[in-house]
Every structure is written in C-alpha cells, then in structure tokens.
Amino acid sequence: KMSKSLGNIVNPYDVFDHIGADPLRWYFLARLAPESQKRISVDIVREVASSFVNTLWNTY
C-alpha cells in the first residue's frame, strides 16, 4: 500500500519521463487484471514492452 506519510509513492510523471507512457499502458493491459494488486518496476515494464515490440517486429 502506498502512503505519502511512508514516502513510498511513485510519481507517475517520473515514470513517464523514464520509460514513456505507452510501455506503461501496455504493461497494464497485457499483464494486470483490473482487480489485481501488483508491484511495478521499470525493468518489468521494459521487458513487457520489449516482448510486444519483438513479436510485432517478427510478424513483418
């Protein structure tokens, strides 16, 4: 659980600047069910986005 008092909040704009909004959106669509609670890491989001791009690249 994230809390301002604990200081464990991730600013979404920092994540967007670091990896971009589209890979984060794809991660939410591809890997997370709406009711699930998961930890998000930049490395995992990059891996999911990379696998999508590689699949798309191999299609053509």
PyRosetta script that sets phi, psi and omega in degrees:
from pyrosetta import init, pose_from_sequence

init()
pose = pose_from_sequence("KMSKSLGNIVNPYDVFDHIGADPLRWYFLARLAPESQKRISVDIVREVASSFVNTLWNTY")
pose.set_psi(1, 133.1)
pose.set_omega(1, -179.9)
pose.set_phi(2, -90.7)
pose.set_psi(2, 144.7)
pose.set_omega(2, -177.7)
pose.set_phi(3, -148.4)
pose.set_psi(3, 136.2)
pose.set_omega(3, 177.5)
pose.set_phi(4, -65.1)
pose.set_psi(4, -35.4)
pose.set_omega(4, -178.1)
pose.set_phi(5, -68.5)
pose.set_psi(5, -30.2)
pose.set_omega(5, 177.2)
pose.set_phi(6, -83.2)
pose.set_psi(6, -18.2)
pose.set_omega(6, 178.7)
pose.set_phi(7, 76.0)
pose.set_psi(7, 24.4)
pose.set_omega(7, -178.4)
pose.set_phi(8, -107.3)
pose.set_psi(8, 30.2)
pose.set_omega(8, 179.0)
pose.set_phi(9, -90.5)
pose.set_psi(9, 138.1)
pose.set_omega(9, 176.2)
pose.set_phi(10, -102.0)
pose.set_psi(10, 125.9)
pose.set_omega(10, 177.7)
pose.set_phi(11, -75.2)
pose.set_psi(11, 119.5)
pose.set_omega(11, -177.2)
pose.set_phi(12, -62.4)
pose.set_psi(12, -29.7)
pose.set_omega(12, 179.6)
pose.set_phi(13, -67.6)
pose.set_psi(13, -31.6)
pose.set_omega(13, 175.0)
pose.set_phi(14, -66.9)
pose.set_psi(14, -39.3)
pose.set_omega(14, 178.1)
pose.set_phi(15, -66.6)
pose.set_psi(15, -42.4)
pose.set_omega(15, 178.5)
pose.set_phi(16, -60.7)
pose.set_psi(16, -41.6)
pose.set_omega(16, 179.4)
pose.set_phi(17, -66.8)
pose.set_psi(17, -33.4)
pose.set_omega(17, -175.4)
pose.set_phi(18, -79.8)
pose.set_psi(18, -46.9)
pose.set_omega(18, -176.2)
pose.set_phi(19, -120.3)
pose.set_psi(19, -14.6)
pose.set_omega(19, -179.8)
pose.set_phi(20, 98.3)
pose.set_psi(20, 158.1)
pose.set_omega(20, -177.6)
pose.set_phi(21, -77.8)
pose.set_psi(21, -37.5)
pose.set_omega(21, -176.3)
pose.set_phi(22, -64.5)
pose.set_psi(22, -44.5)
pose.set_omega(22, 175.7)
pose.set_phi(23, -61.2)
pose.set_psi(23, -35.2)
pose.set_omega(23, 178.4)
pose.set_phi(24, -68.1)
pose.set_psi(24, -41.8)
pose.set_omega(24, 176.4)
pose.set_phi(25, -61.1)
pose.set_psi(25, -44.3)
pose.set_omega(25, -179.8)
pose.set_phi(26, -63.1)
pose.set_psi(26, -38.2)
pose.set_omega(26, 177.7)
pose.set_phi(27, -60.2)
pose.set_psi(27, -46.1)
pose.set_omega(27, -179.9)
pose.set_phi(28, -63.7)
pose.set_psi(28, -39.5)
pose.set_omega(28, -179.5)
pose.set_phi(29, -72.6)
pose.set_psi(29, -39.9)
pose.set_omega(29, -172.4)
pose.set_phi(30, -84.5)
pose.set_psi(30, -33.1)
pose.set_omega(30, -168.8)
pose.set_phi(31, -116.6)
pose.set_psi(31, -16.4)
pose.set_omega(31, -173.1)
pose.set_phi(32, -115.8)
pose.set_psi(32, 130.1)
pose.set_omega(32, 169.5)
pose.set_phi(33, -78.5)
pose.set_psi(33, 149.1)
pose.set_omega(33, -176.1)
pose.set_phi(34, -57.2)
pose.set_psi(34, -32.2)
pose.set_omega(34, -177.0)
pose.set_phi(35, -90.1)
pose.set_psi(35, -3.8)
pose.set_omega(35, -175.8)
pose.set_phi(36, -83.7)
pose.set_psi(36, 152.2)
pose.set_omega(36, 175.6)
pose.set_phi(37, -117.9)
pose.set_psi(37, 114.8)
pose.set_omega(37, -176.9)
pose.set_phi(38, -130.6)
pose.set_psi(38, 156.3)
pose.set_omega(38, 172.6)
pose.set_phi(39, -84.2)
pose.set_psi(39, 142.0)
pose.set_omega(39, -179.6)
pose.set_phi(40, -112.1)
pose.set_psi(40, 131.8)
pose.set_omega(40, 174.2)
pose.set_phi(41, -128.1)
pose.set_psi(41, 149.9)
pose.set_omega(41, -179.3)
pose.set_phi(42, -60.0)
pose.set_psi(42, -38.9)
pose.set_omega(42, -179.2)
pose.set_phi(43, -64.2)
pose.set_psi(43, -40.5)
pose.set_omega(43, 179.7)
pose.set_phi(44, -67.5)
pose.set_psi(44, -41.8)
pose.set_omega(44, 179.1)
pose.set_phi(45, -63.4)
pose.set_psi(45, -41.6)
pose.set_omega(45, 177.9)
pose.set_phi(46, -63.0)
pose.set_psi(46, -40.2)
pose.set_omega(46, 179.9)
pose.set_phi(47, -63.4)
pose.set_psi(47, -44.0)
pose.set_omega(47, 179.9)
pose.set_phi(48, -65.3)
pose.set_psi(48, -45.4)
pose.set_omega(48, 179.5)
pose.set_phi(49, -64.2)
pose.set_psi(49, -39.0)
pose.set_omega(49, 179.7)
pose.set_phi(50, -65.8)
pose.set_psi(50, -41.2)
pose.set_omega(50, 179.4)
pose.set_phi(51, -65.1)
pose.set_psi(51, -36.3)
pose.set_omega(51, 176.9)
pose.set_phi(52, -65.6)
pose.set_psi(52, -47.1)
pose.set_omega(52, -179.2)
pose.set_phi(53, -64.1)
pose.set_psi(53, -40.6)
pose.set_omega(53, 178.4)
pose.set_phi(54, -63.8)
pose.set_psi(54, -40.7)
pose.set_omega(54, 177.3)
pose.set_phi(55, -63.6)
pose.set_psi(55, -44.7)
pose.set_omega(55, 178.6)
pose.set_phi(56, -63.7)
pose.set_psi(56, -42.2)
pose.set_omega(56, 179.8)
pose.set_phi(57, -62.7)
pose.set_psi(57, -41.1)
pose.set_omega(57, -178.9)
pose.set_phi(58, -72.8)
pose.set_psi(58, -16.9)
pose.set_omega(58, 179.0)
pose.set_phi(59, -70.7)
pose.set_psi(59, -35.2)
pose.set_omega(59, -175.9)
pose.set_phi(60, -98.5)
pose.dump_pdb("model.pdb")
